[in-house]
Structure formats: structure tokens, C-alpha cells
């Protein structure tokens, strides 16, 4: 259990204060006018007592008219105050929601890749949309009304003693079960609320996965299987929601029944007191009018308590992300590369995931490798040798757990993340595009350019030429065509070429390419390789190779085995001296022929 979820309810909700603080004056104003509306409602029974015991007994029509006007004025005032409450709090609380949502998104961007490896995207999505929206509704309505209604009940109960201490005492004692039931309700409902919101996140993940994997599900005819899995999760959520509904229904039962019983006992007491002439008819009438005015505040407590507990759960879930430690950060005293040459060195590098058992070897296990400026080095190795893991270390997608990675002689941990990721560009084997235009996707790494400027057009054209992505000009709206979610409107080869164009357009000092041509046909691959050779002449490149043709672009080849570089040399030298390398190349050739 996270530290946030173990906090008490008040302390948990208090964590929202830094976000609410700018809106606090308006929130206080909204609370004051809401309280004024409640007081206007409570004032009506006092006026009615005076009317019954005065003008109605004496028959003074003028006073009856004036008293009727007073009751009408109090009703209008109550309506105006309710309107003002909404005007006071609605806009500032939507700004609070915006701030929380923006801060949450910024936190997601700042957290390291290891965090996102552990968390389901649906859980994060449900927190971003559902939980933050719930918090805004609570701040706008629930918090204010809970405070005002509890205060109204206390003030109203105190006023009940005004007419006769016996009536007030009976009403107070008869209402005590409401507070006891409310306390027990919080204990039971809190765990159900958390379970429900977590299950909603799991369900969102299931929907997201099935939508992203719709081609696979259809290809294998497994739509029915996916539906069955979804039905189980949906049924679990439904079951939890039914348990929540039963708890809410039970507390509503008590909140409805207890006031009725209290009024019944008060009626008996009041009749006796009137008979003993200790209470007038007007006072008894006013007492019940006041009790009726308290009926809504008392009945609302069940809804407001459940609302508050749901909000507490939402707050805990949000702060689970806010509390997550950001481990990959800028150094306290960053260094800077004055003249980028593009040398890249791995010095006794070790890496393992934090949750890996101690009995397992490191994924990268004491690797030492150096790339000179302008050199292209191909990295080859069997599956599981650590090639892809190695490509995540130069840009600090993960931090080494031992040794160091150096860029131009400086440990990458001593550079700011902005400078590091500007100087090292990465193209992954699985290309990821965003729901934006071709132009915006390719120029994603060029923070210095306006994407619609002539300079950007020149960079874009050159990058597309290198990646042999001329098809982009022929799309319905050319380079301004929206590629759709994750670029799924394009073929795998088209997405890969645009991803390659993106890293070329970024013009980094060092290129790290994880098999960037795997989805291309042989002819297109040859054209891309020829263009890349021109680009790579002045750029240092580390290329994970899964094809012999990719190896042919390299000045040198490094062989990885069990997380280490075991051999380094030219392609021809390794063919002559290394049996393991010959085995790897023959495997690559077999795979390439199969792909054809």
C-alpha cells in the first residue's frame, strides 16, 4: 500500500490544498453565500412562529401581508444565494482541475521509463480523466455543501432548543444514530471505493489493449475470447458497484428513517407540552417547520459522505503518481559540451532492472565499447544478448547500475536531459508516431524550428529523402495529412521510414538505431542505406543490426554475448577469425532470405 492511501481521510484530502489555494478566496465566498442561503431557510420557521402566534390569532391582515412578504423575501434570498454560490466556485474550480490535470501530465512526462513499464496505461488514463474530474466536482459542490449542511444541522438543532429544551433534547438524542452509522459507513465504503476505481482502470486498460490489438484479434478470430475476458472484468466491476450501491442504500435508509422517527417522538412530546401549556401552537408549528428545513441537510449526508470517500480515493490514486520518485533527473551542477564531436563510450557498463532477482546476471554485464567521432558501429548478437537494452542507456531512458556512458568524454549523467537528448537521437525498431501531421511527426525533435517555416521545409525534405519517404507527398493532404493514432493508417514500412526521417531531421551528434529498417523491402532498404551512408559520414552511429545488409554500412562490428562485447573488428576480419560471428551472420542471412 502506498503512503498516500494510508493517510486519514482529512489528511488525504488536505493534500489538495496547494492546488486549491489560488481559488480559496472564491471558494470561501461560495461557502459564505451557501451558508447565507441555509440561514435564510432556517429563518423562515421563526417568521412562521410569529405569524401563527400573532397576526393569525389577532386577524391583523396588514401584518399577515407583511409576514407573507417576509417569507417570500427569504425564499428569494435563498435562491439568489444558491445562484451566487455556483457563480463563485464554478470557474475557479475548473481552473483547479486544469492545474491538477496539467501537473499530472507533466509528472507522467518526467517519470522515468521504468515507472511506465510497471504501470498499466488504463490505470493512468482513468486517474487523468475520471479521478481528476471527480475531484473537481467534489471541490465545486461536495466539500462546500458538506461543510454548510453539517453547520446547518448544528445551528438548526441549536435553534430547536429555542422553543423548548425537551423538544430539542428528544430530537438531538434521536438523531445520534446518524453520526454512528456515518462513521461505520466510512470504514466499509472506503475499501469498496478504492477497489471500484482500480477495477475501472483495469477495464480501461483492457479496452485500450483490444483497440490497439484489433488487427491481431481479428486475424486470429479471437474477438469472442477478448469479449469473454472483458466480460469477466466488467462483471467484477459491476459486482463491486452493486456492493457500493448496497452500502449507499443502507446509509440512505438510516438517514431517511432516523429523522422521521425523531419527528414522531418530537410530535408526541410537543402535543404533551402544548397540553401542559408549556408550548404554544405557533412554537410547535415553528419547531416542525425548522425540523422540516433540516430534513434535506440530514438526508444529504449519505450522498455527501460517499462523495467525499470517493474523492479521497481519487486523491490517493492521483498522489500515488505524484509521490512516485523521479530517479532520472538533471544533475545538481550540470556540465556542458562546448564542441560536440560525437564520441560515445561505454566504460564497464552494468545494467539490471531494479526488481530483478540477485541470482540473475546483469542484462548488460561489464560492457566496454568506444565509438570514435564519425564512426558507424554495428552491434550484432543473438536474441537476449542485451543489444536493445544497450541502446536505451546513452539517452538515459534507463540509467546504468554500474560503470558509465560518456558522450565526448563527459558522463551522460552530468549533462542536462535536454542537452543529452538533443545530441543523441534514437530510432526504435517499433516505430511510434503521434496523432498529428506528417510534418509535425518528422520535425518532433527540432525544437529550434517553426514547423511551417522555410527552414523547416528544407530540413523536412532532406530527412524524407534520406528515409525514402516520398510517399508522404502523395498522401491526401500531403505533409499536413494526419497519420491517425500511432500512425496506424500507414503501413509498417511507411511508419518506420517516417520514424527514421524523424531522427535524421533532429540532426544529433550521435545516432542510435535499433534495427530501423526491419519493415522495409530489400530494394527500399538498399536506397535508404545508400542515403544513410551520406548522412553517417559526419555522424557517429550505433546500429543494432538484424540483417547482413545493415552490417555492411558499418566501419566496425561489435559482437554481444551475455551482456558483454566479446569481439570487435571489421566485418571481414570477424568473418575470418570468429566462428560465433560467422554463425550470427549466417542466421541473419537465413532470416533475410525468409523475409524475402
C-alpha positions in Angstrom: 0.0 0.0 0.0 1.3 3.5 -0.9 1.9 6.1 1.8 -0.9 8.2 0.3 -3.5 5.6 0.7 -2.6 5.0 4.4 -3.4 8.6 5.4 -6.5 9.5 7.3 -9.4 11.0 5.3 -8.8 14.6 6.4 -5.0 14.4 5.8 -5.6 12.8 2.4 -7.9 15.5 1.2 -5.7 18.2 2.7 -3.0 17.3 0.1 -5.2 19.1 -2.5 -4.7 22.4 -0.7 -1.7 23.6 -2.8 -3.9 23.2 -5.9 -6.9 24.8 -4.3 -5.0 27.7 -2.6 -5.3 30.1 -5.6 -9.1 29.5 -5.7 -9.5 29.7 -1.9 -10.9 33.3 -1.8 -13.7 32.4 -4.3 -14.3 29.1 -2.5 -14.7 30.9 0.8 -17.0 33.4 -0.8 -19.1 30.5 -2.2 -19.2 28.8 1.2 -20.4 32.1 2.8 -23.2 32.6 0.4 -24.2 28.9 0.7 -24.3 29.4 4.4 -26.4 32.5 4.0 -28.8 30.5 1.8 -29.1 27.9 4.6 -29.6 30.6 7.2 -32.4 32.2 5.1 -34.0 28.8 5.0 -33.7 28.5 8.8 -35.2 32.0 9.3 -38.5 31.1 7.7 -39.7 28.9 10.6 -39.0 31.8 13.1 -41.2 34.1 10.9 -43.9 31.4 10.8 -44.0 31.1 14.6 -44.5 34.9 14.8 -47.3 34.7 12.2 -49.2 31.8 13.9 -49.0 33.2 17.4 -49.5 36.9 16.3 -51.3 38.1 13.2 -53.3 34.8 12.6 -54.7 35.0 16.2 -55.4 38.7 16.1 -56.6 38.7 12.5 -54.4 41.7 11.6 -54.4 41.5 7.8 -51.8 44.1 7.3 -49.3 42.1 9.4 -50.3 38.9 7.6 -49.4 40.5 4.3 -46.1 41.8 5.7 -45.2 38.4 7.1 -46.1 36.7 3.9 -43.8 39.1 2.1 -41.1 38.4 4.6 -41.3 34.7 3.9 -41.3 35.3 0.2 -38.3 37.6 0.5 -36.4 34.9 2.5 -37.2 32.4 -0.2 -36.0 34.7 -3.0 -32.8 35.5 -1.0 -32.1 31.8 -0.6 -32.4 31.2 -4.3 -30.2 34.2 -5.1 -27.5 32.9 -2.6 -27.6 29.5 -4.2 -27.1 31.1 -7.6 -24.2 33.2 -6.3 -22.6 30.0 -4.8 -22.4 28.5 -8.2 -21.0 31.7 -9.8 -18.4 31.9 -7.1 -17.0 28.4 -7.3 -17.6 27.0 -10.8 -14.9 28.9 -12.8 -12.1 28.8 -10.2 -12.6 25.1 -9.6 -12.4 24.3 -13.3 -9.1 26.1 -13.2 -8.0 23.9 -10.3 -9.0 20.9 -12.3 -6.9 22.2 -15.2 -3.9 22.7 -13.0 -4.1 19.3 -11.4 -4.5 17.7 -14.8 -1.6 19.6 -16.3 0.6 18.8 -13.3 -0.3 15.1 -13.6 0.6 15.0 -17.3 3.8 16.9 -16.6 4.6 14.3 -13.9 4.0 11.4 -16.3 6.4 13.0 -18.8 9.0 13.5 -16.1 8.9 10.0 -14.7 11.4 7.5 -16.0 10.6 4.7 -18.4 10.9 2.2 -15.6 7.8 3.7 -14.0 5.8 3.3 -17.2 7.0 -0.2 -17.6 5.2 -1.1 -14.3 2.0 0.9 -14.7 -0.9 0.0 -17.0 -1.8 2.8 -19.3 -5.5 2.3 -18.5 -4.8 3.0 -14.8 -3.0 6.2 -15.7 -5.8 7.2 -18.1 -8.5 6.6 -15.5 -6.6 8.7 -13.0 -6.1 11.5 -15.5 -9.7 11.7 -16.7 -12.1 10.1 -14.2 -10.4 10.8 -10.9 -9.4 14.4 -11.5 -12.9 15.1 -12.8 -14.3 13.6 -9.6 -12.1 15.8 -7.5 -13.3 18.9 -9.4 -16.9 18.0 -8.8 -16.2 17.5 -5.1 -14.5 20.8 -4.7 -17.2 22.6 -6.6 -20.2 21.1 -4.8 -19.5 18.3 -2.3 -17.0 20.0 0.0 -18.9 23.2 0.3 -22.3 21.5 0.8 -20.9 19.0 3.3 -19.5 21.9 5.4 -22.6 24.0 5.1 -25.1 21.2 5.7 -23.3 20.0 8.8 -23.1 23.5 10.1 -26.8 24.0 9.2 -27.7 20.9 11.2 -25.8 22.1 14.2 -27.3 25.6 14.0 -30.8 24.2 13.3 -30.5 21.7 16.2 -29.4 24.5 18.5 -32.4 26.6 17.4 -34.7 23.7 18.2 -33.8 24.2 21.8 -35.2 27.8 21.5 -38.8 26.7 21.6 -38.4 24.1 24.4 -35.4 22.2 25.8 -37.3 18.9 25.9 -38.1 19.0 22.2 -34.5 19.9 21.3 -33.2 17.1 23.5 -35.5 14.5 22.1 -34.6 15.5 18.5 -30.8 15.5 19.3 -30.8 12.1 21.0 -33.0 10.5 18.3 -30.6 11.8 15.6 -27.4 10.4 17.2 -27.6 7.1 15.2 -27.0 9.1 12.0 -23.4 10.0 13.1 -22.7 6.5 14.3 -23.9 5.0 11.0 -21.9 7.6 9.1 -18.7 6.6 10.9 -19.2 2.9 10.2 -20.1 3.7 6.6 -16.8 5.4 6.0 -14.9 2.3 7.2 -16.7 -0.1 4.8 -17.3 2.2 1.8 -13.7 3.4 1.6 -12.2 0.0 0.6 -15.0 -0.6 -1.9 -14.5 2.8 -3.5 -10.7 2.1 -4.0 -11.5 -1.3 -5.4 -14.0 0.1 -7.8 -11.7 2.8 -9.2 -8.8 0.4 -9.6 -11.1 -2.0 -11.5 -12.2 0.9 -13.7 -8.6 1.4 -14.6 -8.1 -2.3 -15.4 -11.2 -2.1 -17.6 -9.8 0.9 -19.4 -6.6 -1.0 -20.0 -8.5 -3.9 -21.4 -10.4 -1.7 -23.8 -7.2 0.1 -24.9 -5.3 -3.1 -25.5 -8.1 -4.6 -27.5 -8.4 -1.5 -29.7 -4.7 -1.3 -30.3 -4.6 -5.1 -31.0 -7.7 -5.2 -33.1 -5.8 -6.5 -36.2 -4.4 -9.4 -34.2 -7.7 -10.3 -32.6 -9.4 -10.3 -36.0 -6.6 -12.1 -37.7 -6.8 -15.0 -35.2 -10.5 -14.9 -34.8 -10.2 -14.2 -31.0 -12.7 -11.4 -30.7 -15.0 -13.7 -28.8 -12.2 -14.6 -26.4 -11.4 -10.9 -25.8 -15.1 -10.3 -25.2 -15.1 -13.1 -22.6 -12.1 -11.6 -20.8 -13.7 -8.2 -20.9 -17.0 -9.6 -19.6 -15.2 -11.1 -16.6 -13.6 -7.8 -15.7 -16.8 -5.8 -16.3 -18.7 -8.3 -14.1 -16.2 -7.8 -11.3 -16.6 -4.1 -11.6 -20.4 -4.4 -11.6 -20.3 -6.6 -8.5 -18.2 -4.0 -6.7 -20.5 -1.2 -7.8 -23.5 -3.3 -6.5 -21.8 -3.7 -3.1 -21.2 0.1 -3.1 -24.8 0.7 -4.0 -26.0 -1.6 -1.1 -23.8 0.4 1.3 -25.2 3.7 0.0 -28.7 2.3 0.1 -28.2 1.2 3.7 -27.0 4.6 4.8 -29.8 6.4 2.9 -32.2 4.1 4.8 -30.9 5.3 8.1 -30.7 8.9 7.0 -34.4 8.7 5.9 -35.7 6.7 8.8 -33.9 8.4 11.7 -35.3 11.9 11.1 -38.8 10.5 10.6 -38.6 8.7 14.0 -37.1 11.8 15.6 -40.0 13.9 14.3 -42.5 11.3 15.5 -41.1 11.4 19.0 -41.0 15.1 18.9 -44.6 15.3 17.9 -45.6 13.2 20.9 -43.5 15.3 23.1 -44.9 18.5 21.6 -48.5 17.5 22.0 -47.9 16.8 25.7 -46.2 20.2 26.1 -49.0 22.0 24.4 -51.5 20.2 26.6 -49.5 21.3 29.6 -49.4 24.9 28.2 -45.6 24.9 28.2 -45.6 25.4 24.4 -47.8 27.4 22.1 -49.3 26.1 18.8 -47.1 28.6 17.0 -44.0 27.4 18.7 -44.8 23.7 17.9 -45.6 24.7 14.3 -42.3 26.5 14.0 -40.4 23.6 15.6 -41.7 21.2 12.9 -41.1 23.8 10.2 -37.5 24.0 11.4 -37.2 20.2 11.6 -38.5 20.0 8.0 -35.9 22.6 6.9 -33.2 20.3 8.4 -34.6 17.2 6.6 -32.6 17.9 3.4 -29.3 18.6 5.1 -29.6 15.5 7.1 -30.7 13.3 4.1 -27.8 14.7 2.0 -25.2 13.4 4.4 -25.3 9.9 3.0 -24.6 11.1 -0.6 -22.0 13.7 0.6 -20.2 11.2 2.8 -20.0 8.7 -0.1 -18.9 11.5 -2.5 -16.2 12.5 0.0 -14.9 9.0 0.3 -14.8 8.6 -3.5 -12.9 11.8 -3.7 -10.4 10.7 -1.0 -9.8 7.5 -3.0 -9.4 9.6 -6.2 -6.9 11.8 -4.4 -4.9 8.8 -3.1 -4.7 7.4 -6.6 -3.6 10.8 -8.1 -0.9 11.2 -5.4 0.4 7.7 -6.0 1.7 9.1 -9.2 2.8 12.4 -7.7 4.6 10.5 -4.9 6.5 8.3 -7.4 10.2 9.1 -7.2 11.8 10.6 -10.3 15.1 8.9 -10.4 16.4 10.2 -13.8 16.9 13.9 -13.4 19.2 16.7 -14.3 22.4 16.9 -12.3 22.7 19.5 -9.5 25.7 21.0 -11.3 25.4 20.1 -15.0 28.3 20.1 -17.3 28.0 21.2 -21.0 29.7 20.1 -24.2 31.3 23.1 -25.7 32.1 21.5 -29.0 30.2 18.4 -30.0 32.5 15.8 -31.7 30.2 12.8 -31.2 32.4 10.3 -29.4 30.5 7.7 -27.4 32.0 5.4 -24.9 30.6 2.6 -22.6 33.0 2.0 -19.7 32.5 -1.2 -17.7 28.7 -0.7 -18.0 26.3 -2.8 -15.9 22.5 -2.7 -16.1 19.7 -4.6 -14.4 16.2 -3.8 -13.6 15.6 -2.9 -10.0 13.2 -5.8 -9.4 15.4 -8.4 -11.0 16.4 -11.3 -8.6 20.0 -11.1 -7.3 20.6 -14.6 -8.7 20.2 -13.4 -12.3 23.1 -11.9 -14.2 23.0 -8.3 -15.3 21.4 -7.7 -18.7 24.5 -5.6 -19.6 27.3 -7.1 -17.7 30.6 -5.2 -17.6 30.4 -4.0 -21.2 33.2 -1.7 -22.6 32.9 -0.2 -26.0 34.1 3.0 -27.6 32.9 4.8 -30.8 35.1 7.5 -32.3 33.6 10.6 -33.8 32.0 10.0 -37.2 32.3 6.2 -36.8 29.5 3.8 -37.7 29.5 0.7 -35.5 27.1 -2.2 -36.0 26.0 -4.2 -32.9 25.2 -7.9 -33.5 24.3 -10.7 -31.2 21.8 -13.5 -30.5 18.4 -12.8 -29.1 18.7 -11.9 -25.4 22.3 -10.8 -25.6 21.4 -7.2 -24.5 21.6 -5.3 -27.7 18.3 -3.4 -27.4 18.9 -2.8 -23.7 22.2 -1.2 -24.5 20.5 1.3 -26.9 18.4 2.7 -24.0 21.4 3.7 -21.9 23.0 6.6 -23.9 19.9 8.8 -23.7 19.2 7.7 -20.1 15.9 6.1 -20.8 17.4 3.9 -18.1 20.4 4.7 -16.0 23.3 2.3 -15.8 23.6 0.5 -12.5 27.3 0.3 -12.8 30.1 1.9 -14.8 29.3 4.9 -17.1 28.3 6.0 -20.5 30.3 9.0 -21.8 29.5 11.5 -24.6 32.5 13.5 -25.7 34.3 12.4 -22.5 31.5 13.6 -20.2 29.4 11.1 -18.2 25.9 11.4 -19.6 24.5 11.7 -16.0 26.5 15.0 -15.8 24.6 16.6 -18.7 21.1 18.0 -18.6 18.5 15.7 -20.1 17.6 18.4 -22.7 21.2 18.7 -24.0 21.8 14.9 -23.9 18.7 14.1 -25.9 19.4 16.9 -28.3 22.8 15.5 -29.0 21.8 11.8 -29.2 19.0 10.7 -31.4 17.3 7.3 -31.2 15.2 5.3 -33.7 13.5 2.3 -32.3 12.7 -1.0 -34.0 9.0 -0.5 -33.3 8.2 3.0 -34.8 5.8 5.2 -32.8 4.0 8.1 -34.5 1.6 10.5 -32.9 -1.9 11.7 -33.9 -0.5 14.6 -35.8 0.5 15.6 -39.3 3.5 14.0 -41.1 5.2 17.4 -40.8 4.8 17.5 -37.0 5.9 13.9 -36.5 9.1 14.2 -38.6 10.1 17.6 -37.0 9.3 16.4 -33.5 12.9 16.7 -32.4 13.6 20.1 -33.9 12.6 22.5 -31.1 14.5 25.3 -32.7 12.3 25.4 -35.9 8.8 26.6 -36.6 7.4 23.6 -38.4 5.9 25.8 -41.1 9.0 27.9 -41.8 11.0 27.6 -45.0 14.0 26.3 -42.9 11.8 23.6 -41.5 10.6 22.7 -45.0 14.2 22.2 -46.2 15.1 20.0 -43.2 11.9 18.0 -43.7 12.5 17.5 -47.4 16.1 16.3 -46.7 15.0 13.9 -44.0 12.2 12.4 -46.1 14.7 11.9 -49.0 17.1 10.0 -46.7 14.4 7.8 -45.4 12.9 7.2 -48.9 9.6 8.5 -47.5 8.5 10.3 -50.7 5.1 8.6 -50.3 4.3 11.3 -47.7 3.9 13.9 -50.5 1.2 11.7 -52.1 -1.0 11.4 -49.1 -4.4 13.1 -49.3 -3.2 16.4 -47.7 0.5 15.9 -48.4 2.8 16.6 -45.5 -0.1 18.0 -43.5 -2.0 14.7 -43.5 -2.9 13.5 -40.0 -1.5 10.0 -39.7 -4.0 8.8 -37.1 -3.4 7.2 -33.7 0.1 5.7 -33.6 0.2 6.1 -37.3 -1.9 3.0 -37.9 -3.3 4.5 -41.1 0.1 3.8 -42.6 1.9 0.5 -43.4 4.6 -0.8 -41.1 7.3 0.2 -43.6 5.9 3.7 -44.0 5.8 4.2 -40.2 9.4 3.0 -40.0 10.5 5.4 -42.7 8.9 8.4 -41.1 10.4 7.4 -37.7 13.8 7.2 -39.4 13.2 10.6 -41.0 12.4 12.0 -37.6 15.8 11.0 -36.1 17.6 12.2 -39.2 15.8 15.6 -39.1 16.9 16.0 -35.4 20.5 16.2 -36.7 22.1 14.8 -33.5 25.8 14.3 -32.9 25.2 10.6 -32.3 22.6 8.3 -33.8 21.4 5.1 -32.0 19.4 3.0 -34.4 17.7 -0.2 -33.2 17.2 -2.2 -36.4 15.5 0.8 -38.1 15.0 -0.9 -41.5 13.4 -4.2 -40.4 10.0 -3.5 -42.1 11.4 -2.4 -45.4 11.6 -4.4 -48.6 15.1 -5.2 -50.0 15.0 -2.6 -52.7 13.8 0.2 -50.4 16.3 -0.8 -47.8 19.1 -0.5 -50.3 18.1 3.0 -51.2 17.8 4.0 -47.6 21.2 2.5 -46.8 22.8 4.4 -49.6 21.3 7.7 -48.4 22.2 6.9 -44.8 25.8 6.4 -45.8 25.9 10.0 -46.8 24.3 11.2 -43.6 26.5 9.0 -41.4 29.7 10.3 -42.9 29.9 13.0 -40.2 27.8 11.4 -37.6 28.6 8.8 -35.0 26.2 5.9 -35.2 25.5 2.8 -33.2 23.3 0.5 -35.2 21.7 -2.7 -33.9 21.8 -5.0 -36.9 19.5 -7.8 -37.7 20.4 -8.0 -41.4 23.7 -8.5 -43.1 23.0 -5.6 -45.3 22.8 -3.3 -42.2 26.2 -4.6 -41.1 27.7 -3.6 -44.4 27.1 0.1 -43.6 29.4 -0.1 -40.5 33.0 0.8 -40.2 33.3 -1.8 -37.4 31.2 -4.5 -35.9 30.8 -5.4 -32.2 29.6 -8.8 -31.1 27.5 -9.0 -28.0 27.2 -12.2 -25.9 25.6 -12.5 -22.5 25.5 -8.7 -22.0 29.2 -8.2 -23.0 31.1 -7.2 -26.1 33.2 -10.2 -26.8 34.7 -9.2 -30.2 35.2 -6.0 -32.2 36.5 -5.7 -35.7 35.7 -5.1 -39.3 33.1 -7.4 -40.9 35.7 -9.2 -43.0 38.1 -9.6 -40.1 35.4 -11.1 -37.9 34.3 -13.5 -40.7 37.8 -14.7 -40.9 38.6 -15.1 -37.2 35.3 -15.6 -35.3 33.2 -18.8 -35.5 30.5 -17.2 -33.4 30.3 -14.2 -35.7 30.0 -16.4 -38.8 27.2 -18.3 -37.0 25.4 -15.0 -36.3 25.8 -13.7 -39.9 24.5 -17.0 -41.3 21.5 -16.7 -39.0 20.9 -13.2 -40.2 21.2 -14.2 -43.8 18.7 -17.1 -43.3 16.2 -14.7 -41.7 16.7 -12.2 -44.5 16.1 -14.8 -47.2 13.0 -16.0 -45.3 11.7 -12.4 -45.2 12.0 -12.1 -48.9 
